Amino acid sequence: MLQKLLEKFEEERTVLEKEETNAAHAFSLLAQDLNNQIASANGERNRKQEEKSSKEQSSANAQSDLGETTESRNSDSAYLAEITNQCHNKAAEFESRQPSAPVRSSLSRKRLNFSRTRSLPRRLSICLPSSRRSRFH
């Protein structure tokens, strides 16, 4: 009877040791999985922090560039307004120095007539016979 009891206790102990070994192994796997998850989460957090700081730096650079570009645009706009104003003033001065329209048209006609009379002997020398050309030279 003691022998049977001893065998029964040894069998129960073996079963309990197997269960304990399996539980320790399961705990070990669970702990390893949790440690892997923690390491992965820390790596992801670090990557996101680096990405965030990179984007913040890019944003700061863009803001600086925007300020410089805005300042440049404003000075260019002021320069354009100044040049446009000078151009209008010079155009007005030029127009004020020009003769009125009827005087301009009569001057144009006089210039045209003068150029026609200067080139008339040359034109006639081409078209007229030599006996008639002499009085135009």
C-alpha positions in Angstrom: 0.0 0.0 0.0 2.9 2.4 0.8 4.5 1.4 -2.4 1.3 2.3 -4.3 1.1 5.6 -2.4 4.7 6.3 -3.2 4.1 5.6 -6.9 1.0 7.8 -6.9 2.9 10.7 -5.2 5.8 10.4 -7.7 3.4 10.3 -10.6 1.6 13.4 -9.2 5.0 15.1 -8.6 6.1 14.3 -12.2 2.8 15.8 -13.6 3.1 18.9 -11.4 6.8 19.3 -12.4 5.7 19.1 -16.1 3.0 21.6 -15.5 5.4 23.9 -13.7 8.0 23.6 -16.5 5.3 24.3 -19.1 4.0 27.3 -17.1 7.6 28.6 -16.7 8.2 28.1 -20.4 4.9 29.9 -21.2 5.8 32.7 -18.9 9.3 32.9 -20.4 7.7 33.2 -23.9 5.2 35.8 -22.7 8.0 37.8 -21.1 10.1 37.6 -24.3 7.1 38.7 -26.4 6.4 41.7 -24.1 10.1 42.7 -24.1 10.1 42.6 -27.9 6.9 44.7 -28.0 8.5 47.2 -25.6 11.7 47.4 -27.7 9.7 47.8 -30.9 7.5 50.5 -29.4 10.6 52.4 -28.1 12.2 52.2 -31.6 9.0 53.5 -33.2 8.8 56.3 -30.6 12.4 57.3 -31.3 11.9 57.2 -35.1 8.8 59.4 -34.7 10.7 61.8 -32.5 13.4 62.1 -35.1 10.9 62.6 -37.8 9.1 65.2 -35.7 12.3 67.2 -35.1 13.2 67.0 -38.8 9.8 68.3 -39.7 10.0 71.1 -37.1 13.4 72.1 -38.5 12.0 72.1 -42.1 9.1 74.2 -40.9 11.4 76.7 -39.2 13.5 76.9 -42.4 10.3 77.4 -44.5 9.1 80.1 -42.2 12.5 81.9 -42.5 12.4 81.5 -46.3 8.8 82.8 -46.3 9.9 85.9 -44.3 12.8 86.6 -46.7 10.6 86.0 -49.8 7.9 88.3 -48.4 10.3 91.0 -47.6 11.9 90.7 -51.1 8.4 90.8 -52.7 7.5 93.9 -50.8 10.7 95.7 -51.8 10.2 94.6 -55.4 6.6 95.8 -55.4 7.8 99.2 -54.0 10.5 99.4 -56.7 7.9 98.5 -59.4 5.6 101.2 -58.2 8.4 103.7 -58.1 9.6 102.8 -61.7 6.0 102.8 -63.0 5.5 106.2 -61.5 8.7 107.5 -63.1 7.6 106.0 -66.4 4.2 107.8 -66.2 5.9 111.1 -65.3 8.4 110.8 -68.2 5.6 109.9 -70.6 3.6 112.9 -69.4 6.7 115.2 -69.8 7.3 113.8 -73.3 3.7 114.4 -74.3 3.8 117.9 -72.9 6.9 118.7 -75.1 5.3 117.3 -78.2 3.4 119.8 -80.6 -0.3 119.5 -80.8 -1.9 117.0 -83.3 -2.6 119.5 -86.1 0.9 120.9 -85.9 2.4 117.4 -85.8 0.4 116.4 -88.9 1.5 119.5 -90.8 5.1 118.8 -89.8 4.7 115.2 -91.0 3.4 116.4 -94.4 6.3 118.9 -94.7 8.8 116.2 -94.0 7.1 113.9 -96.5 7.1 116.6 -99.2 10.7 117.4 -98.5 11.8 113.7 -98.8 9.7 113.4 -102.0 11.4 116.5 -103.6 14.9 115.3 -102.7 14.3 111.9 -104.3 12.4 113.3 -107.3 15.4 114.0 -109.5 16.7 110.4 -108.8 13.4 108.9 -109.7 13.1 111.1 -112.8 16.6 110.2 -114.0 15.5 106.6 -114.1 12.3 107.3 -116.0 13.0 110.3 -118.2 15.1 110.3 -121.4 18.5 112.0 -121.1 17.4 115.2 -122.9 14.8 115.9 -120.2 17.0 115.0 -117.2 19.4 117.9 -117.4 17.0 120.5 -116.0 16.4 118.5 -112.7 20.1 118.2 -111.8 
